Amino acid sequence: MSLIDRRFLSVYDFGTLAVLGALLGIGVILVASASDGQQLELAQRQAVWVVAGLALALVISFIDYRNLTDNGYLLWGGVIVLLVAVLFFGPVIKGARSWIRFGGFGLQPSELAKIAAIVALARLFSDRDPRPFGLRQMVMPSVLVAVPVLLIALQPDMGTAATFLPILAIIAFAAGLRYGTIGWLAGGALAVTPLWYMTLHDYQQRRLTSFWNPDADPQGDGYQLIQSKIAVGSGGLSGKGLFSGSQSQLNFLPEQENDFIMALLGEELGFIGVLAVLVLYFILISRILRGAYIARDRAGAFLCAGVGGLLTFHLVVNVGMIIGFVPITGIPLPLLSYGGSSALATCIAVGLVVSVRSRRFLV
């Protein structure tokens, strides 16, 4: 074994991979709990995706992240081709055209697009002057994000499209975007929000506003939130036990294996279980953001910042969604919610972070 190999393994970031594996394992258990006898296949599929995702994270971590950022624009272009192909050839599932089928497997390119956007933005900002910059220098980064956002919005999948904005925001902030420019951009976003709202379909508008007063339509748009609150509240301190939640096991809780898996966790393992999982997320995100601080170069720092911003956004929005603090937007909880594409994409992202953290002392 070479000196570089020994040095690499001596500083290899096993801790981040361990936390990743713990959250993925908990996710498989919760998906199994959300599945009745007919749907137990979901947990088996998720277990396969988890094993594949961990293997992929391990492989990515041993690849020098600079090889990926150097080809960031090429990766971005490849994902854009997939997003265009989805609009023409993807099957319509739940009213959206978001998937590409390969035999018996399905791929959601929008999940890979998040990673490609992070890598491309890391390449773009790392090539620029490190001095603070303003609005003019945000044109190209905005284009890199706007193209996949538009294609994903056409599917339509507005929840996933929205996840690209925190990626751009945190990487731009880490790269030195001036505070004054941040204020102008935030003000502009607030100003166009009513116009954006008017472009939505009626059902999309109702989903965004039903969280204010779900009791106004308890059997319609407010049903998911009402059942989610009942599930979380009934769990109490220690929960009702795995596979024993009344809301989940009797299928009162919609999308319990996906968007509302945290509500299932609250019912079956209670406040203690939710707190334990949130602590694991806190540890994972802290290690990712710490990676941005200790990275050997700007590209590595921006990769970690983008991944940390993405996971934080997903976590805050999903948890806020199940307790009625934010609108129900269909944003899943990464690593816990059912979904192969999401699990693989998140594992790739964390694998990149491990690559950055493990190479901080290497030339």
C-alpha positions in Angstrom: 0.0 0.0 0.0 1.4 3.4 -1.0 2.1 6.2 1.4 -0.8 8.2 -0.1 -3.1 5.2 0.4 -2.1 4.9 4.0 -2.5 8.6 4.7 -5.9 8.6 3.0 -7.2 5.7 5.1 -5.7 7.3 8.3 -7.9 10.4 7.8 -10.8 8.7 6.0 -14.2 10.0 7.2 -15.8 6.8 8.5 -17.9 8.8 10.9 -20.0 10.5 8.2 -20.6 7.2 6.5 -21.7 5.6 9.8 -24.3 8.3 10.4 -25.5 7.9 6.8 -25.9 4.2 7.3 -27.7 4.6 10.6 -30.3 6.9 9.0 -30.8 4.7 6.0 -31.3 1.7 8.3 -33.9 3.5 10.3 -35.6 4.4 7.1 -35.9 0.8 6.0 -37.4 -0.1 9.4 -40.0 2.7 9.1 -40.9 1.8 5.5 -41.4 -1.8 6.7 -43.7 -0.5 9.5 -45.6 1.6 7.0 -46.2 -1.4 4.8 -48.9 -4.0 5.3 -48.6 -7.5 4.0 -49.3 -6.5 0.5 -46.9 -3.6 0.5 -44.0 -5.3 2.4 -42.2 -5.4 -1.0 -41.6 -1.7 -0.6 -39.3 -2.3 2.4 -37.5 -5.0 0.5 -37.0 -2.7 -2.4 -35.8 0.1 -0.2 -33.3 -2.3 1.5 -31.8 -3.1 -1.9 -31.6 0.6 -2.7 -29.9 1.3 0.6 -27.3 -1.3 0.1 -26.6 0.0 -3.4 -26.6 3.6 -2.2 -24.0 2.8 0.6 -21.8 1.0 -1.9 -22.1 3.9 -4.3 -21.3 6.4 -1.5 -18.2 4.3 -0.7 -17.1 4.3 -4.3 -17.6 8.0 -4.8 -15.7 8.8 -1.6 -12.6 7.1 -3.0 -12.8 9.2 -6.2 -11.0 12.5 -6.0 -13.8 15.1 -6.0 -11.8 17.4 -8.2 -12.1 14.9 -11.0 -15.9 15.4 -10.8 -15.9 19.2 -10.4 -13.5 19.4 -13.4 -16.2 17.7 -15.4 -19.1 19.5 -13.7 -20.5 21.1 -16.8 -20.5 17.8 -18.6 -22.4 16.1 -15.8 -24.9 19.0 -15.7 -25.4 18.7 -19.5 -26.0 14.9 -19.2 -28.7 15.4 -16.6 -30.4 18.1 -18.7 -30.6 15.6 -21.5 -32.3 13.1 -19.2 -34.8 15.8 -18.0 -35.7 16.6 -21.5 -36.1 12.9 -22.3 -38.5 12.5 -19.3 -40.9 15.2 -20.8 -41.2 13.2 -24.0 -40.8 9.6 -23.0 -41.5 9.3 -19.3 -44.7 7.6 -18.1 -47.3 9.7 -16.3 -47.5 8.7 -12.6 -49.7 10.6 -10.2 -50.2 13.3 -12.7 -46.5 14.0 -13.3 -44.0 12.9 -15.9 -40.9 12.5 -13.7 -39.6 9.0 -14.4 -37.5 7.1 -16.9 -38.0 3.4 -17.0 -35.2 0.9 -17.8 -36.7 -2.6 -17.9 -38.1 -3.1 -14.4 -36.2 -0.2 -12.8 -37.2 3.5 -12.6 -35.0 6.5 -12.4 -36.0 10.0 -11.4 -33.5 12.3 -13.1 -34.6 15.3 -11.0 -32.9 13.8 -8.0 -29.6 13.4 -10.0 -30.1 17.0 -11.3 -29.7 18.3 -7.7 -26.2 16.7 -7.4 -25.3 17.8 -11.0 -26.3 21.4 -10.1 -24.1 21.3 -6.9 -21.1 20.0 -8.8 -21.5 22.5 -11.7 -22.0 25.4 -9.3 -18.9 24.3 -7.3 -16.9 24.3 -10.6 -18.2 27.7 -11.7 -17.7 29.6 -8.4 -14.3 28.0 -7.7 -13.0 29.2 -11.1 -13.9 32.8 -10.2 -12.2 35.6 -8.3 -12.6 34.9 -4.6 -13.5 38.5 -3.9 -17.1 39.5 -2.9 -19.4 39.8 -5.9 -22.8 41.2 -6.8 -25.8 40.7 -9.0 -24.0 40.7 -12.4 -21.9 37.7 -11.4 -25.1 35.8 -10.5 -26.3 35.5 -14.1 -24.5 32.3 -15.1 -25.1 30.5 -11.8 -28.8 31.4 -12.1 -28.9 29.9 -15.6 -27.3 26.7 -14.4 -30.1 26.4 -11.8 -33.0 27.9 -13.9 -32.7 25.3 -16.7 -33.3 22.2 -14.6 -35.9 24.1 -12.4 -37.9 24.9 -15.6 -37.7 21.4 -16.9 -38.7 19.9 -13.6 -41.6 22.4 -13.2 -42.9 21.3 -16.6 -43.2 17.7 -15.3 -44.9 19.2 -13.1 -43.0 18.8 -9.8 -42.9 22.1 -8.1 -41.7 20.7 -4.8 -38.5 19.3 -6.3 -38.0 22.4 -8.4 -38.0 24.5 -5.3 -35.1 22.5 -3.7 -32.7 24.0 -6.2 -33.1 27.5 -4.8 -31.3 26.8 -1.4 -28.5 25.1 -3.3 -27.8 28.2 -5.3 -28.3 30.5 -2.3 -25.9 28.7 0.1 -23.2 28.1 -2.5 -23.4 31.8 -3.7 -23.2 32.9 0.0 -20.2 30.7 0.6 -18.6 32.0 -2.5 -18.9 35.7 -1.3 -22.2 37.1 -2.5 -22.5 40.6 -1.1 -25.1 41.1 1.7 -26.7 43.9 -0.1 -27.2 41.7 -3.2 -28.7 39.0 -1.0 -31.2 41.6 0.3 -32.2 42.7 -3.3 -32.6 39.1 -4.4 -34.8 38.2 -1.3 -36.9 41.3 -1.9 -37.3 40.4 -5.6 -38.3 36.9 -4.7 -41.0 38.2 -2.3 -42.3 40.6 -5.0 -42.8 38.0 -7.6 -44.3 35.4 -5.3 -47.9 36.6 -5.9 -47.3 36.4 -9.6 -45.9 32.9 -9.3 -48.8 31.9 -7.2 -51.3 33.0 -9.8 -49.6 30.7 -12.4 -50.4 27.6 -10.4 -53.3 25.3 -11.0 -56.2 25.4 -8.6 -55.2 22.2 -6.9 -51.7 23.5 -6.4 -53.0 26.7 -4.8 -55.2 24.8 -2.5 -52.3 22.6 -1.3 -50.3 25.6 -0.5 -53.0 27.4 1.5 -54.7 24.4 3.2 -52.1 24.3 6.0 -53.5 27.6 7.3 -56.9 26.1 8.1 -57.0 22.3 7.3 -60.3 22.0 9.2 -62.0 24.0 6.4 -61.8 20.9 4.2 -61.1 18.0 6.5 -62.0 15.3 3.9 -60.2 17.0 1.1 -57.2 19.3 1.0 -56.9 19.4 4.8 -57.0 15.6 5.3 -53.3 14.8 5.1 -52.3 17.5 7.6 -55.1 16.6 10.0 -54.1 12.9 10.0 -50.5 13.8 10.3 -51.1 16.0 13.4 -53.2 13.2 15.0 -50.4 10.7 14.4 -47.7 12.9 15.8 -49.8 13.9 18.8 -50.9 10.4 19.7 -47.3 9.2 19.9 -46.7 11.0 23.1 -43.3 10.7 24.8 -42.3 7.1 23.8 -44.8 6.2 21.1 -47.1 3.2 20.5 -44.3 0.9 19.4 -43.1 -0.1 15.9 -45.9 -1.7 13.7 -48.4 -0.5 16.3 -49.5 2.9 15.3 -53.2 3.2 14.7 -53.1 6.0 12.1 -50.4 4.2 10.1 -51.4 0.6 10.5 -55.0 1.4 9.6 -53.9 3.5 6.7 -55.5 6.8 7.9 -52.1 8.5 7.3 -51.6 9.1 3.6 -48.1 8.7 2.0 -46.8 7.4 5.3 -43.9 5.6 3.7 -42.9 8.7 1.8 -43.7 12.4 2.5 -45.2 11.7 6.0 -42.8 9.1 7.3 -41.8 11.5 10.1 -45.4 11.5 11.3 -45.3 7.7 11.4 -42.1 7.9 13.4 -43.7 10.3 15.9 -46.7 8.0 16.4 -44.8 4.8 16.8 -41.6 5.9 18.6 -42.9 9.2 20.1 -41.0 12.3 21.0 -37.9 10.3 22.0 -37.7 8.6 18.6 -38.2 11.8 16.7 -35.5 13.6 18.8 -33.0 10.7 18.3 -33.5 10.9 14.5 -33.2 14.7 14.5 -30.0 14.4 16.5 -28.6 12.0 13.8 -29.6 14.5 11.1 -27.9 17.3 13.1 -24.7 15.3 13.4 -24.7 14.5 9.6 -25.4 18.1 8.5 -22.9 19.4 11.0 -20.2 17.1 9.6 -21.1 18.1 6.1 -20.9 21.9 6.8 -17.7 21.3 8.8 -16.4 19.8 5.6 -17.0 23.1 3.9 -14.8 24.8 6.5 -11.9 22.3 6.5 -11.9 21.6 2.7 -8.5 22.0 1.0 -9.9 24.2 -1.8 -12.9 26.3 -2.8 -14.4 23.6 -5.0 -14.6 21.2 -2.1 -16.0 23.8 0.2 -18.8 24.7 -2.2 -19.6 21.0 -2.7 -20.1 20.5 1.0 -22.0 23.8 1.3 -24.4 22.8 -1.4 -25.0 19.3 0.0 -25.5 20.7 3.5 -28.0 23.3 2.2 -29.9 20.7 0.3 -30.3 18.3 3.2 -31.2 21.1 5.6 -33.9 22.5 3.3 -35.4 19.0 2.9 -35.4 18.4 6.6 -36.8 21.7 7.7 -39.6 21.7 5.1 -40.6 18.1 5.6 -40.7 18.4 9.4 -42.5 21.7 9.1 -44.9 20.1 6.7 -46.1 17.3 9.0 -46.9 19.7 11.9 -48.5 22.4 9.8 -45.8 25.1 9.8 -45.2 25.1 6.1 -47.4 24.1 3.1 -47.6 20.4 2.0 -45.3 20.5 -1.0 -44.5 16.8 -1.5 -40.8 17.1 -0.4 -39.7 13.8 1.1 -37.4 13.3 4.1 -34.0 12.2 2.6 -32.7 8.9 3.8 -35.9 7.9 5.6 -38.6 8.3 3.0 -39.2 5.5 0.5 -37.6 6.1 -2.9 -34.6 4.6 -4.7 -33.7 7.7 -6.8 -33.7 9.9 -3.7 -31.6 7.4 -1.6 -29.0 7.0 -4.4 -28.7 10.7 -5.0 -28.3 11.5 -1.3 -25.7 8.8 -1.0 -23.8 10.2 -3.9 -24.0 13.6 -2.3 -22.7 12.3 1.0 -20.0 10.3 -0.8 -18.8 13.6 -2.3 -18.6 15.1 1.1 -16.6 12.2 2.5 -14.2 12.6 -0.5 -13.7 16.2 0.4 -13.2 15.6 4.1 -10.9 12.7 3.6 -8.6 14.6 1.3 -8.2 17.7 3.4 -4.5 16.9 4.2 -3.5 15.4 0.8 -1.8 17.3 -2.0 
